[in-house]
Amino acid sequence: MKTGLGEILIEIFETDAPVTAENFLHYVDEERFEGATFYRVVTMQNQPNNDVLIEVIQGGLSFSGEHPNNLPPIRHETTDETGILHKDGVISMARVEPGTAAGEIFICVGDQPELDFGGKRNPDGQGFAAFGRVVEGMEVVRAIQQLPEEKQMLVDPVKIISVQRIR
């Protein structure tokens, strides 16, 4: 993943999270992330109304999840099902309700167990669908998280220049 701040190399867990991994790779293969950005950063300091604090950067085509490049939502693969926990550098799907994830992603900064199945960040307790991890470029993720923001939204979103498979 080439961003305006540098490259992030991500390993995708196709065997452990087949539905979610296939969805992400479909976006990659069809270049649907063209024009996407990292637009939201969640830090320990910018969550005044949340009892359960997390740290992530979020990106994709739009915060609302509505964009003409989005594919239909996918089935929710819980961490209980896949065994992929929200550890430092794990990439996961953003969602509202289970089964609403499409093209919005986030990367964990530090371990985030409240995002796993049974975690308390989402009231439904289903957690989020993790499907890979950063293997190089966490310094880029951390740099994005530290950029100026207003109410978790980056003042200047970071462009996702390209996302491509490497073998």
DSSP file (Angstrom, degrees, kcal/mol; ACC not computed):
  #  RESIDUE AA STRUCTURE BP1 BP2  ACC     N-H-->O    O-->H-N    N-H-->O    O-->H-N    TCO  KAPPA ALPHA  PHI   PSI    X-CA   Y-CA   Z-CA
    1    1 A M              0   0    0      0, 0.0     7,-2.8     0, 0.0     2,-0.6   0.000 360.0 360.0 360.0 117.7    0.0    0.0    0.0
    2    2 A K  E     +AB   7 162A   0    160,-3.0   159,-1.8     5,-0.2   160,-1.6  -0.857 360.0 177.4 -97.5 122.6    1.6    3.2   -1.2
    3    3 A T  E >   -AB   6 160A   0      3,-2.4     3,-1.1    -2,-0.6   157,-0.2  -0.708  46.8-100.6-117.7 171.2    0.4    6.3    0.8
    4    4 A G  T 3  S+     0   0    0    155,-2.0   156,-0.1     1,-0.2     3,-0.1   0.640 124.9  44.0 -64.2 -14.6    1.3   10.0    0.7
    5    5 A L  T 3  S-     0   0    0      1,-0.4     2,-0.3   154,-0.3    -1,-0.2   0.411 127.1 -69.8-109.8  -0.7    3.5    9.4    3.8
    6    6 A G  E <   -A    3   0A   0     -3,-1.1    -3,-2.4     2,-0.0    -1,-0.4  -0.841  63.5 -48.0 139.1-176.5    5.2    6.1    2.7
    7    7 A E  E     -A    2   0A   0     -2,-0.3     2,-0.4    -5,-0.2   133,-0.2  -0.682  33.4-163.7 -99.3 146.3    4.6    2.5    2.0
    8    8 A I        -     0   0    0     -7,-2.8     2,-0.6    -2,-0.3   129,-0.2  -0.992   9.7-153.1-126.8 120.4    2.9   -0.1    4.2
    9    9 A L  E     -C  136   0B   0    127,-2.8   126,-3.0    -2,-0.4   127,-1.4  -0.849  17.3-168.9 -97.0 124.1    3.4   -3.8    3.4
   10   10 A I  E     -C  134   0B   0     -2,-0.6     2,-0.5   124,-0.3   124,-0.2  -0.938  16.7-147.1-120.0 132.4    0.5   -5.9    4.6
   11   11 A E  E     -C  133   0B   0    122,-3.1   122,-2.2    -2,-0.4     2,-0.5  -0.857  19.1-147.8 -93.2 128.9    0.2   -9.7    4.8
   12   12 A I  E     -C  132   0B   0     -2,-0.5     2,-1.4   120,-0.2   120,-0.3  -0.856   6.1-142.3-102.4 131.2   -3.3  -10.9    4.0
   13   13 A F     >  +     0   0    0    118,-3.0     4,-2.3    -2,-0.5     8,-0.3  -0.621  31.1 165.3 -93.6  77.6   -4.6  -14.0    5.8
   14   14 A E  T  4 S+     0   0    0     -2,-1.4    -1,-0.2     1,-0.2     8,-0.2   0.810  74.1  46.2 -64.9 -32.4   -6.5  -15.7    3.0
   15   15 A T  T  4 S+     0   0    0     -3,-0.2    -1,-0.2     2,-0.1    -2,-0.1   0.907 117.1  40.8 -78.2 -42.4   -6.8  -19.0    4.7
   16   16 A D  T  4 S+     0   0    0      1,-0.2    -2,-0.2     2,-0.1    -1,-0.1   0.834 131.6  23.4 -77.4 -33.2   -7.9  -17.8    8.2
   17   17 A A  S  X S+     0   0    0     -4,-2.3     4,-2.9   114,-0.2     5,-0.3  -0.549  73.1 162.9-130.5  66.3  -10.3  -15.1    7.1
   18   18 A P  H  > S+     0   0    0      0, 0.0     4,-2.1     0, 0.0     5,-0.2   0.853  72.7  46.6 -61.6 -39.6  -11.3  -16.2    3.5
   19   19 A V  H  > S+     0   0    0      2,-0.2     4,-1.9     1,-0.2     5,-0.1   0.952 119.1  39.2 -67.7 -49.0  -14.4  -14.0    3.2
   20   20 A T  H  > S+     0   0    0      2,-0.2     4,-2.4     1,-0.2     5,-0.2   0.904 116.9  49.6 -70.5 -42.4  -12.8  -10.8    4.4
   21   21 A A  H  X S+     0   0    0     -4,-2.9     4,-2.8    -8,-0.3     5,-0.2   0.924 110.9  50.1 -62.3 -44.9   -9.5  -11.3    2.7
   22   22 A E  H  X S+     0   0    0     -4,-2.1     4,-2.0    -5,-0.3    -1,-0.2   0.898 109.9  51.6 -61.3 -40.0  -11.2  -12.1   -0.6
   23   23 A N  H  X S+     0   0    0     -4,-1.9     4,-1.9     2,-0.2    -2,-0.2   0.956 111.7  45.8 -60.9 -50.9  -13.3   -8.9   -0.3
   24   24 A F  H  X S+     0   0    0     -4,-2.4     4,-2.1     1,-0.2    -2,-0.2   0.929 113.6  48.9 -58.7 -46.7  -10.2   -6.8    0.4
   25   25 A L  H  X S+     0   0    0     -4,-2.8     4,-3.3     1,-0.2    -1,-0.2   0.804 105.2  58.7 -66.5 -28.7   -8.3   -8.4   -2.5
   26   26 A H  H  X S+     0   0    0     -4,-2.0     4,-1.9    -5,-0.2    -1,-0.2   0.928 107.4  47.2 -62.8 -44.4  -11.2   -7.8   -4.8
   27   27 A Y  H  <>S+     0   0    0     -4,-1.9     5,-2.6     2,-0.2     6,-0.6   0.913 114.8  47.3 -60.0 -43.3  -10.9   -4.1   -4.1
   28   28 A V  H ><5S+     0   0    0     -4,-2.1     3,-1.6     3,-0.2    -2,-0.2   0.956 111.9  48.1 -63.7 -51.7   -7.2   -4.3   -4.7
   29   29 A D  H 3<5S+     0   0    0     -4,-3.3    -1,-0.2     1,-0.3    -2,-0.2   0.821 115.8  44.2 -62.6 -32.7   -7.4   -6.2   -7.9
   30   30 A E  T 3<5S-     0   0    0     -4,-1.9    -1,-0.3    -5,-0.2    -2,-0.2   0.300 108.8-123.3 -95.0   9.6  -10.1   -3.9   -9.4
   31   31 A E  T X 5 +     0   0    0     -3,-1.6     3,-1.3   132,-0.2    -3,-0.2   0.821  60.2 149.2  53.7  35.7   -8.2   -0.8   -8.2
   32   32 A R  T 3 < +     0   0    0     -5,-2.6    -4,-0.1     1,-0.3    -1,-0.1   0.652  59.6  68.9 -74.0 -15.3  -11.3    0.3   -6.3
   33   33 A F  T >   +     0   0    0     -6,-0.6     3,-2.8   130,-0.1    -1,-0.3   0.451  68.6 127.5 -81.8   1.3   -9.2    2.0   -3.6
   34   34 A E  T <  S+     0   0    0     -3,-1.3   127,-0.1     1,-0.3     3,-0.1  -0.404  80.2  15.9 -58.3 126.2   -8.2    4.6   -6.3
   35   35 A G  T 3  S+     0   0    0    125,-0.5    -1,-0.3     1,-0.3   126,-0.1   0.449  98.3 136.1  87.4   0.5   -9.0    8.0   -4.7
   36   36 A A    <   -     0   0    0     -3,-2.8   124,-2.6   124,-0.4     2,-0.3  -0.322  31.7-170.7 -77.6 164.0   -9.2    6.5   -1.2
   37   37 A T  E     -DE  60 159B   0     23,-2.2    23,-2.4   122,-0.3     2,-0.7  -0.958  34.7-112.2-144.7 161.9   -7.6    8.1    1.9
   38   38 A F  E     +DE  59 158B   0    120,-2.8   120,-2.4    -2,-0.3    21,-0.3  -0.936  49.2 159.9 -89.4 119.2   -6.8    7.5    5.5
   39   39 A Y  E     +     0   0B   0     19,-1.6   115,-2.8    -2,-0.7     2,-0.4   0.515  45.5  57.5-123.2 -11.9   -9.2   10.1    7.0
   40   40 A R  E     -DE  58 153B   0     18,-1.8    18,-3.1   113,-0.3     2,-0.4  -0.981  51.5-174.9-131.8 136.9   -9.8    9.1   10.6
   41   41 A V  E     -D   57   0B   0    111,-2.6     2,-0.5    -2,-0.4    16,-0.2  -0.998   7.8-161.0-129.6 133.1   -7.4    8.7   13.5
   42   42 A V  E     +D   56   0B   0     14,-3.0    14,-1.1    -2,-0.4     2,-0.2  -0.963  19.5 168.9-116.6 121.1   -8.4    7.5   17.0
   43   43 A T    >   -     0   0    0     -2,-0.5     3,-0.8    12,-0.2    11,-0.2  -0.741  50.8-101.5-123.0 170.3   -6.0    8.2   19.8
   44   44 A M  T 3  S+     0   0    0     -2,-0.2     3,-0.4     1,-0.2    11,-0.1   0.762 121.0  50.9 -62.8 -23.4   -6.2    8.0   23.6
   45   45 A Q  T 3  S+     0   0    0      1,-0.2    -1,-0.2     3,-0.0    -3,-0.0   0.646 102.2  56.4 -91.1 -16.3   -6.7   11.7   23.7
   46   46 A N  S <  S+     0   0    0     -3,-0.8    -1,-0.2     1,-0.2    -2,-0.1  -0.009  82.9  82.2-113.4  32.8   -9.6   12.2   21.2
   47   47 A Q    >   +     0   0    0     -3,-0.4     3,-1.6     1,-0.1    -1,-0.2  -0.425  42.7 153.6-127.2  57.8  -12.3    9.9   22.5
   48   48 A P  T 3  S+     0   0    0      0, 0.0    -1,-0.1     0, 0.0    -2,-0.0   0.751  75.1  45.0 -63.7 -24.1  -14.0   12.0   25.3
   49   49 A N  T 3  S+     0   0    0     -3,-0.1     2,-0.5     2,-0.0    -2,-0.0   0.305  94.3  92.9-103.7   9.7  -17.4   10.2   25.0
   50   50 A N    <   -     0   0    0     -3,-1.6    -3,-0.1     1,-0.1     3,-0.1  -0.885  51.2-165.6-109.1 132.8  -16.1    6.6   24.9
   51   51 A D  S    S+     0   0    0     -2,-0.5     2,-0.6     1,-0.2    -1,-0.1   0.794  86.3  56.1 -78.2 -30.2  -15.8    4.4   27.9
   52   52 A V  S    S-     0   0    0     68,-0.1     2,-0.3    69,-0.1    -1,-0.2  -0.913  81.7-155.1-108.1 112.6  -13.7    1.9   25.9
   53   53 A L        +     0   0    0     -2,-0.6     2,-0.3    -3,-0.1    61,-0.2  -0.663  16.5 172.9 -93.7 142.2  -10.7    3.5   24.3
   54   54 A I        -     0   0    0     -2,-0.3     2,-0.4   -11,-0.2    58,-0.1  -0.849  24.3-137.6-135.0 170.9   -8.9    2.2   21.2
   55   55 A E        +     0   0    0     -2,-0.3    54,-2.8    55,-0.1     2,-0.3  -0.943  41.9 130.5-137.3 116.2   -6.1    3.4   18.9
   56   56 A V  E     -DF  42 108B   0    -14,-1.1   -14,-3.0    -2,-0.4     2,-0.4  -0.956  46.6-130.8-150.3 164.3   -6.5    3.0   15.1
   57   57 A I  E     -DF  41 107B   0     50,-1.7    50,-2.3    -2,-0.3     2,-0.4  -0.978  28.9-157.6-115.6 142.1   -6.2    4.7   11.8
   58   58 A Q  E     +DF  40 106B   0    -18,-3.1   -18,-1.8    -2,-0.4   -19,-1.6  -0.938  18.5 157.8-124.0 142.3   -9.1    4.3    9.4
   59   59 A G  E     +DF  38 105B   0     46,-2.6    46,-2.7    -2,-0.4     2,-0.3  -0.921  11.9 107.2-151.6 177.0   -9.3    4.6    5.7
   60   60 A G  E    S-D   37   0B   0    -23,-2.4   -23,-2.2    -2,-0.3    44,-0.2  -0.985  80.0 -43.2 145.2-152.3  -11.2    3.8    2.6
   61   61 A L  S    S-     0   0    0     -2,-0.3     2,-0.3     1,-0.3    -1,-0.1   0.786 113.5 -10.3 -87.8 -29.4  -13.4    5.5    0.2
   62   62 A S    >   -     0   0    0     -3,-0.1     3,-1.0     1,-0.1    -1,-0.3  -0.935  53.5-124.9-168.5 146.5  -15.7    7.4    2.6
   63   63 A F  T 3  S+     0   0    0     -2,-0.3    -1,-0.1     1,-0.3    -2,-0.0   0.851 112.9  55.7 -62.5 -34.4  -16.4    7.7    6.3
   64   64 A S  T 3  S-     0   0    0      2,-0.2    -1,-0.3     1,-0.1     3,-0.1   0.679 106.8-127.9 -72.8 -16.1  -20.1    7.1    5.6
   65   65 A G  S <  S+     0   0    0     -3,-1.0     2,-0.7     1,-0.2    38,-0.2   0.444  73.5 119.2  81.6  -1.4  -19.3    3.9    3.8
   66   66 A E        +     0   0    0     -5,-0.0    -1,-0.2     3,-0.0    -2,-0.2  -0.883  29.6 132.8-103.1 117.5  -21.3    5.0    0.8
   67   67 A H    >   -     0   0    0     -2,-0.7     3,-1.9    -3,-0.1    -5,-0.1  -0.964  61.3-120.0-159.5 142.9  -19.3    5.3   -2.4
   68   68 A P  T 3  S+     0   0    0      0, 0.0    -1,-0.0     0, 0.0    -2,-0.0   0.750 112.3  58.8 -62.0 -22.3  -19.9    4.2   -5.9
   69   69 A N  T 3  S+     0   0    0    -37,-0.1     2,-0.2   -35,-0.1   -35,-0.1   0.535  82.2 110.8 -83.2  -5.1  -16.8    2.1   -5.8
   70   70 A N    <   -     0   0    0     -3,-1.9    -3,-0.0     1,-0.0    32,-0.0  -0.474  60.4-142.9 -72.6 138.4  -18.0    0.0   -2.9
   71   71 A L        -     0   0    0     -2,-0.2    32,-0.1     1,-0.2     3,-0.1  -0.439  43.3 -72.3 -83.4 168.6  -18.9   -3.6   -3.4
   72   72 A P        -     0   0    0      0, 0.0    -1,-0.2     0, 0.0    28,-0.1  -0.296  64.0 -90.1 -60.4 149.4  -21.8   -5.1   -1.6
   73   73 A P        -     0   0    0      0, 0.0     2,-0.2     0, 0.0    29,-0.2  -0.144  45.3-133.8 -57.6 157.8  -21.3   -5.7    2.1
   74   74 A I        -     0   0    0     27,-2.1    27,-0.4    -3,-0.1    25,-0.1  -0.701  24.5 -84.5-114.6 164.5  -19.9   -9.1    3.2
   75   75 A R        -     0   0    0     -2,-0.2     2,-0.5     1,-0.1    -1,-0.1  -0.403  52.1-108.7 -62.9 141.9  -20.6  -11.6    5.9
   76   76 A H        -     0   0    0     -2,-0.1     2,-0.7   -57,-0.0    -1,-0.1  -0.654  27.5-161.6 -80.7 119.8  -19.0  -10.8    9.2
   77   77 A E        -     0   0    0     -2,-0.5    53,-0.2   -60,-0.1     2,-0.0  -0.899  17.0-148.8 -99.4 109.7  -16.1  -13.1   10.2
   78   78 A T     >  -     0   0    0     -2,-0.7     4,-2.2    51,-0.1     3,-0.4  -0.313  22.6-117.9 -76.0 160.9  -15.6  -12.7   13.9
   79   79 A T  H  > S+     0   0    0     47,-0.4     4,-2.5    49,-0.3    -1,-0.1   0.765 117.2  62.8 -67.1 -24.5  -12.2  -13.1   15.6
   80   80 A D  H  4 S+     0   0    0     46,-0.2    -1,-0.2     1,-0.2     5,-0.0   0.855 109.3  40.7 -64.8 -35.0  -13.7  -16.0   17.4
   81   81 A E  H  4 S+     0   0    0     -3,-0.4    -2,-0.2     1,-0.1    -1,-0.2   0.875 126.2  31.9 -79.3 -41.7  -14.1  -17.7   14.0
   82   82 A T  H  < S-     0   0    0     -4,-2.2    -3,-0.2     2,-0.1    -2,-0.2   0.761  89.7-135.9 -93.1 -27.1  -10.8  -16.7   12.4
   83   83 A G     <  +     0   0    0     -4,-2.5     2,-0.8     1,-0.2    -4,-0.1   0.502  60.7 132.8  80.8   3.6   -8.5  -16.6   15.4
   84   84 A I        -     0   0    0     -6,-0.2    46,-0.4    46,-0.2    -1,-0.2  -0.798  41.7-160.6 -91.8 109.9   -7.0  -13.3   14.2
   85   85 A L        -     0   0    0     -2,-0.8     2,-2.1    -3,-0.1     5,-0.0  -0.547  29.3-102.3 -92.9 156.9   -6.9  -11.0   17.1
   86   86 A H        +     0   0    0     26,-0.2    26,-3.9    -2,-0.2    29,-0.2  -0.515  62.5 154.5 -80.2  77.1   -6.6   -7.2   17.0
   87   87 A K    >   -     0   0    0     -2,-2.1     3,-2.4    24,-0.3    21,-0.3  -0.457  57.5 -57.1 -95.0 171.6   -2.9   -6.9   17.9
   88   88 A D  T 3  S+     0   0    0      1,-0.3    21,-0.2    -2,-0.2    -1,-0.2  -0.278 127.6  12.5 -51.2 125.7   -0.5   -4.1   16.9
   89   89 A G  T 3  S+     0   0    0     19,-2.3    45,-2.6     1,-0.3    -1,-0.3   0.391  88.5 143.4  87.4  -2.7   -0.5   -3.7   13.1
   90   90 A V  E <   -G  133   0B   0     -3,-2.4    18,-2.5    43,-0.3     2,-0.4  -0.498  41.3-143.0 -72.8 139.3   -3.5   -5.9   12.4
   91   91 A I  E     +GH 132 107B   0     41,-2.1    40,-2.5    16,-0.2    41,-1.1  -0.855  27.8 167.9-103.5 139.8   -5.8   -4.7    9.6
   92   92 A S  E     -GH 130 106B   0     14,-2.5    14,-2.3    -2,-0.4     2,-0.4  -0.886  35.9 -94.3-145.9 168.1   -9.5   -5.1    9.9
   93   93 A M  E     -GH 129 105B   0     36,-1.7    36,-0.5    -2,-0.3    12,-0.3  -0.770  30.7-136.6 -93.0 132.2  -12.8   -4.1    8.4
   94   94 A A        +     0   0    0     10,-2.5     8,-0.4    -2,-0.4    10,-0.3  -0.582  36.7 160.2 -77.8 149.4  -14.7   -1.1    9.7
   95   95 A R        -     0   0    0     -2,-0.2     6,-0.1     6,-0.1   -30,-0.0  -0.972  42.5-146.9-158.9 168.2  -18.5   -1.6   10.1
   96   96 A V  S    S+     0   0    0      1,-0.5    -1,-0.1    -2,-0.3     3,-0.0   0.746  89.3   7.6-102.3 -68.1  -21.6   -0.4   11.7
   97   97 A E  S >  S-     0   0    0      1,-0.1     3,-1.6    27,-0.0    -1,-0.5  -0.750  99.2 -80.6-107.8 158.6  -23.6   -3.7   12.2
   98   98 A P  T 3  S+     0   0    0      0, 0.0    -1,-0.1     0, 0.0   -23,-0.1  -0.385 121.0  27.7 -56.4 134.8  -22.4   -7.2   11.5
   99   99 A G  T 3  S+     0   0    0    -25,-0.1   -24,-0.1    -2,-0.0    -4,-0.0   0.607  96.4  95.5  87.5  12.6  -22.7   -7.8    7.8
  100  100 A T    <   +     0   0    0     -3,-1.6     2,-0.1   -27,-0.1   -25,-0.1   0.434  48.8 118.2-111.7  -1.8  -22.2   -4.2    6.8
  101  101 A A        +     0   0    0    -27,-0.4   -27,-2.1    -4,-0.2    -6,-0.1  -0.412  24.7 143.0 -68.1 139.2  -18.5   -4.1    6.1
  102  102 A A  S    S-     0   0    0     -8,-0.4    -1,-0.1   -29,-0.2    -7,-0.0   0.331  71.8 -18.5-136.5 -84.1  -17.5   -3.2    2.5
  103  103 A G  S    S+     0   0    0    -38,-0.2     2,-0.5   -32,-0.1   -42,-0.3   0.224  96.1 105.7-124.5  15.1  -14.5   -1.1    1.7
  104  104 A E        -     0   0    0    -10,-0.3   -10,-2.5   -44,-0.2     2,-0.3  -0.850  45.6-179.8-101.1 132.0  -13.5    0.7    4.9
  105  105 A I  E     -FH  59  93B   0    -46,-2.7   -46,-2.6    -2,-0.5     2,-0.3  -0.808  12.9-163.6-124.8 162.2  -10.5   -0.6    6.8
  106  106 A F  E     -FH  58  92B   0    -14,-2.3   -14,-2.5    -2,-0.3     2,-0.4  -0.988  10.7-144.8-143.8 156.1   -8.5    0.2    9.9
  107  107 A I  E     -FH  57  91B   0    -50,-2.3   -50,-1.7    -2,-0.3   -16,-0.2  -0.980  24.4-123.7-120.7 130.5   -5.1   -0.6   11.2
  108  108 A C  E     -F   56   0B   0    -18,-2.5   -19,-2.3    -2,-0.4     2,-0.7  -0.501  11.5-155.7 -74.9 136.5   -4.5   -1.2   15.0
  109  109 A V  S    S-     0   0    0    -54,-2.8   -21,-0.1    -2,-0.2   -54,-0.1  -0.934  75.0 -14.9-110.1 104.3   -1.9    0.9   16.8
  110  110 A G  S    S-     0   0    0     -2,-0.7   -21,-0.2   -56,-0.1     2,-0.2  -0.188 113.6 -41.1  84.1 172.1   -1.0   -1.2   19.7
  111  111 A D        -     0   0    0    -24,-0.2   -24,-0.3   -23,-0.1    -2,-0.1  -0.539  53.9-172.0 -73.8 135.6   -3.0   -4.3   20.9
  112  112 A Q    >   +     0   0    0    -26,-3.9     3,-2.0    -2,-0.2     4,-0.2  -0.588  16.2 164.0-130.0  68.9   -6.8   -3.6   20.8
  113  113 A P  G >  S+     0   0    0      0, 0.0     3,-1.4     0, 0.0    -1,-0.1   0.727  71.3  70.6 -63.4 -21.3   -8.6   -6.6   22.5
  114  114 A E  G 3  S+     0   0    0      1,-0.3     7,-1.7   -61,-0.2     8,-0.5   0.585  93.2  58.9 -71.9  -7.0  -11.8   -4.6   22.8
  115  115 A L  G <  S+     0   0    0     -3,-2.0    13,-2.3   -29,-0.2    -1,-0.3   0.505  91.3  90.8 -95.1  -7.3  -12.2   -4.9   19.0
  116  116 A D  S X  S-     0   0    0     -3,-1.4     3,-2.7    -4,-0.2    11,-0.2  -0.318  99.8 -68.3 -79.6 167.8  -12.2   -8.7   19.2
  117  117 A F  T 3  S+     0   0    0      1,-0.3     9,-0.2     9,-0.2    -1,-0.2  -0.357 129.0  22.6 -53.4 131.2  -15.3  -10.9   19.5
  118  118 A G  T 3  S+     0   0    0      7,-3.4    -1,-0.3     1,-0.3     8,-0.1   0.301  95.3 134.3  88.2  -9.2  -16.7  -10.3   23.0
  119  119 A G    <   -     0   0    0     -3,-2.7    -1,-0.3     6,-0.2     8,-0.3  -0.256  58.0-132.4 -70.4 162.7  -14.9   -6.9   23.2
  120  120 A K  S    S+     0   0    0      1,-0.2   -68,-0.1    -3,-0.1    -5,-0.1   0.401  83.1  91.8-101.1   2.5  -16.9   -3.9   24.5
  121  121 A R  S    S+     0   0    0     -7,-1.7    -1,-0.2    -5,-0.2    -6,-0.1   0.891  93.2  42.1 -66.3 -37.4  -16.0   -1.3   21.8
  122  122 A N  S >  S-     0   0    0     -8,-0.5     3,-2.2    -3,-0.2     5,-0.3  -0.945  84.9-136.4-109.8 128.9  -19.1   -2.2   19.8
  123  123 A P  T 3  S+     0   0    0      0, 0.0    -1,-0.1     0, 0.0    -2,-0.1   0.727 100.1  64.8 -58.0 -23.7  -22.3   -2.8   21.8
  124  124 A D  T 3  S-     0   0    0      1,-0.1    -4,-0.1     3,-0.1    -3,-0.0   0.634  96.9-137.8 -77.5 -10.1  -23.2   -6.0   19.8
  125  125 A G  S <  S+     0   0    0     -3,-2.2    -7,-3.4    -6,-0.2    -6,-0.2   0.530  72.1 115.0  71.6   5.2  -20.1   -7.8   21.1
  126  126 A Q        -     0   0    0     -9,-0.2   -47,-0.4     1,-0.2   -46,-0.2   0.592  61.3-155.9 -84.9 -10.0  -19.3   -9.2   17.7
  127  127 A G        -     0   0    0     -8,-0.3     2,-0.3    -5,-0.3   -11,-0.2  -0.182  27.0 -61.2  67.3-162.7  -16.1   -7.3   17.3
  128  128 A F        -     0   0    0    -13,-2.3     2,-1.0   -30,-0.0   -49,-0.3  -0.823  46.7-103.1-123.1 160.4  -14.6   -6.5   13.9
  129  129 A A  E     - G   0  93B   0    -36,-0.5   -36,-1.7    -2,-0.3     2,-0.2  -0.715  35.3-165.8 -92.4  97.8  -13.3   -8.7   11.1
  130  130 A A  E     + G   0  92B   0     -2,-1.0   -38,-0.3   -46,-0.4   -46,-0.2  -0.562  17.2 164.6 -78.9 144.2   -9.5   -8.8   11.1
  131  131 A F  E     -     0   0B   0    -40,-2.5  -118,-3.0     1,-0.3     2,-0.3   0.362  54.6  -5.3-145.7   6.2   -7.9  -10.2    8.0
  132  132 A G  E     -CG  12  91B   0    -41,-1.1   -41,-2.1  -120,-0.3     2,-0.3  -0.978  56.6-122.3-177.6-173.7   -4.2   -9.4    7.9
  133  133 A R  E     -CG  11  90B   0   -122,-2.2  -122,-3.1   -43,-0.3     2,-0.4  -0.996  27.4-104.1-152.6 153.0   -1.3   -7.5    9.5
  134  134 A V  E     +C   10   0B   0    -45,-2.6  -124,-0.3    -2,-0.3     3,-0.1  -0.641  31.0 176.1 -75.2 127.5    1.3   -4.9    8.7
  135  135 A V  E    S+     0   0B   0   -126,-3.0     2,-0.3    -2,-0.4  -125,-0.2   0.634  72.8  14.5-106.0 -21.6    4.7   -6.5    8.2
  136  136 A E  E    S+C    9   0B   0   -127,-1.4  -127,-2.8     1,-0.1    -1,-0.4  -0.977 110.3  45.3-148.0 140.7    6.6   -3.3    7.2
  137  137 A G    >>  +     0   0    0     -2,-0.3     4,-1.7  -129,-0.2     3,-0.9   0.626  50.7 137.1 106.9  15.2    5.6    0.3    7.6
  138  138 A M  H 3> S+     0   0    0      1,-0.3     4,-2.8     2,-0.2     5,-0.2   0.796  74.3  64.1 -63.4 -24.1    4.2    0.6   11.1
  139  139 A E  H 3> S+     0   0    0      2,-0.2     4,-1.8     1,-0.2    -1,-0.3   0.859 102.3  48.9 -64.7 -32.6    6.2    3.9   11.3
  140  140 A V  H <> S+     0   0    0     -3,-0.9     4,-2.4  -133,-0.2    -2,-0.2   0.919 110.5  50.2 -69.4 -44.7    4.0    5.2    8.5
  141  141 A V  H  X S+     0   0    0     -4,-1.7     4,-2.2     1,-0.2    -2,-0.2   0.934 112.7  46.6 -57.7 -47.8    0.9    4.1   10.4
  142  142 A R  H  X S+     0   0    0     -4,-2.8     4,-1.2     1,-0.2    -1,-0.2   0.861 110.3  53.2 -65.8 -35.6    2.1    5.8   13.6
  143  143 A A  H  < S+     0   0    0     -4,-1.8     3,-0.3    -5,-0.2     4,-0.3   0.908 109.0  49.4 -65.7 -41.4    3.0    9.0   11.6
  144  144 A I  H >< S+     0   0    0     -4,-2.4     3,-1.5     1,-0.2    -2,-0.2   0.924 107.5  54.8 -61.3 -44.0   -0.6    9.1   10.1
  145  145 A Q  H 3< S+     0   0    0     -4,-2.2    -1,-0.2     1,-0.3    -2,-0.2   0.785 106.2  52.6 -62.2 -26.8   -2.1    8.6   13.6
  146  146 A Q  T 3< S+     0   0    0     -4,-1.2    -1,-0.3    -3,-0.3    -2,-0.2   0.433  83.6 113.3 -91.1   0.3   -0.1   11.7   14.9
  147  147 A L  S <  S-     0   0    0     -3,-1.5  -106,-0.0    -4,-0.3    -3,-0.0  -0.301  83.3 -79.5 -69.5 157.3   -1.3   14.1   12.2
  148  148 A P        +     0   0    0      0, 0.0     7,-2.4     0, 0.0     8,-0.5  -0.313  59.7 175.2 -59.3 135.6   -3.5   17.1   13.1
  149  149 A E  E     -I  154   0B   0      5,-0.3     2,-0.4     6,-0.1     5,-0.2  -0.938  28.8-147.7-139.7 160.3   -7.2   16.1   13.5
  150  150 A E  E >  S-I  153   0B   0      3,-2.6     3,-1.8    -2,-0.3  -104,-0.0  -0.972  88.4 -17.6-130.8 116.9  -10.5   17.6   14.5
  151  151 A K  T 3  S-     0   0    0     -2,-0.4     3,-0.1     1,-0.3    -1,-0.1   0.903 129.1 -52.9  52.1  45.8  -12.9   15.2   16.3
  152  152 A Q  T 3  S+     0   0    0      1,-0.2  -111,-2.6  -112,-0.1     2,-0.5   0.257 114.9 114.7  76.9  -7.5  -11.0   12.2   14.9
  153  153 A M  E <  S-EI  40 150B   0     -3,-1.8    -3,-2.6  -113,-0.2  -113,-0.3  -0.816  72.5-115.6 -96.3 127.9  -11.1   13.4   11.3
  154  154 A L  E     - I   0 149B   0   -115,-2.8    -5,-0.3    -2,-0.5    -1,-0.0  -0.338  10.7-140.5 -61.0 135.5   -7.7   14.3    9.8
  155  155 A V  E    S+     0   0B   0     -7,-2.4    -1,-0.1     1,-0.3    -6,-0.1   0.920 102.1  22.2 -60.6 -43.8   -7.4   17.9    8.8
  156  156 A D  E    S-     0   0B   0     -8,-0.5    -1,-0.3    -3,-0.0    -2,-0.0  -0.883  93.3-139.3-124.7  97.7   -5.6   16.7    5.7
  157  157 A P  E     -     0   0B   0      0, 0.0     2,-0.6     0, 0.0  -118,-0.2  -0.156  20.1-115.7 -55.0 150.9   -6.4   13.1    4.9
  158  158 A V  E     -E   38   0B   0   -120,-2.4  -120,-2.8     1,-0.0     2,-0.1  -0.811  30.1-125.6 -94.5 119.7   -3.5   10.9    3.7
  159  159 A K  E     -E   37   0B   0     -2,-0.6  -155,-2.0  -122,-0.2     2,-0.9  -0.369   5.2-140.9 -66.5 136.6   -4.0    9.8    0.1
  160  160 A I  E     -B    3   0A   0   -124,-2.6  -125,-0.5  -157,-0.2  -124,-0.4  -0.887  21.4-173.0 -92.7 104.3   -3.8    6.1   -0.6
  161  161 A I  E     -     0   0A   0   -159,-1.8     2,-0.3    -2,-0.9  -158,-0.2   0.918  59.5 -20.8 -71.3 -45.0   -1.9    6.3   -3.9
  162  162 A S  E     -B    2   0A   0   -160,-1.6  -160,-3.0    -3,-0.1     2,-0.4  -0.985  47.2-156.4-161.1 154.9   -2.1    2.6   -4.8
  163  163 A V        +     0   0    0     -2,-0.3     2,-0.3  -162,-0.2  -132,-0.2  -0.986  28.6 161.9-134.3 124.5   -2.7   -0.8   -3.3
  164  164 A Q        -     0   0    0     -2,-0.4     2,-0.2  -133,-0.0  -135,-0.1  -0.980  37.2-107.6-143.8 155.9   -1.4   -3.8   -5.2
  165  165 A R        -     0   0    0     -2,-0.3     2,-0.4  -140,-0.1    -2,-0.0  -0.552  26.9-170.5 -77.7 143.8   -0.5   -7.4   -4.7
  166  166 A I              0   0    0     -2,-0.2    -2,-0.0     1,-0.0     0, 0.0  -0.986 360.0 360.0-128.2 146.1    3.1   -8.6   -4.5
  167  167 A R              0   0    0     -2,-0.4    -1,-0.0     0, 0.0    -2,-0.0   0.433 360.0 360.0-104.6 360.0    3.8  -12.3   -4.5
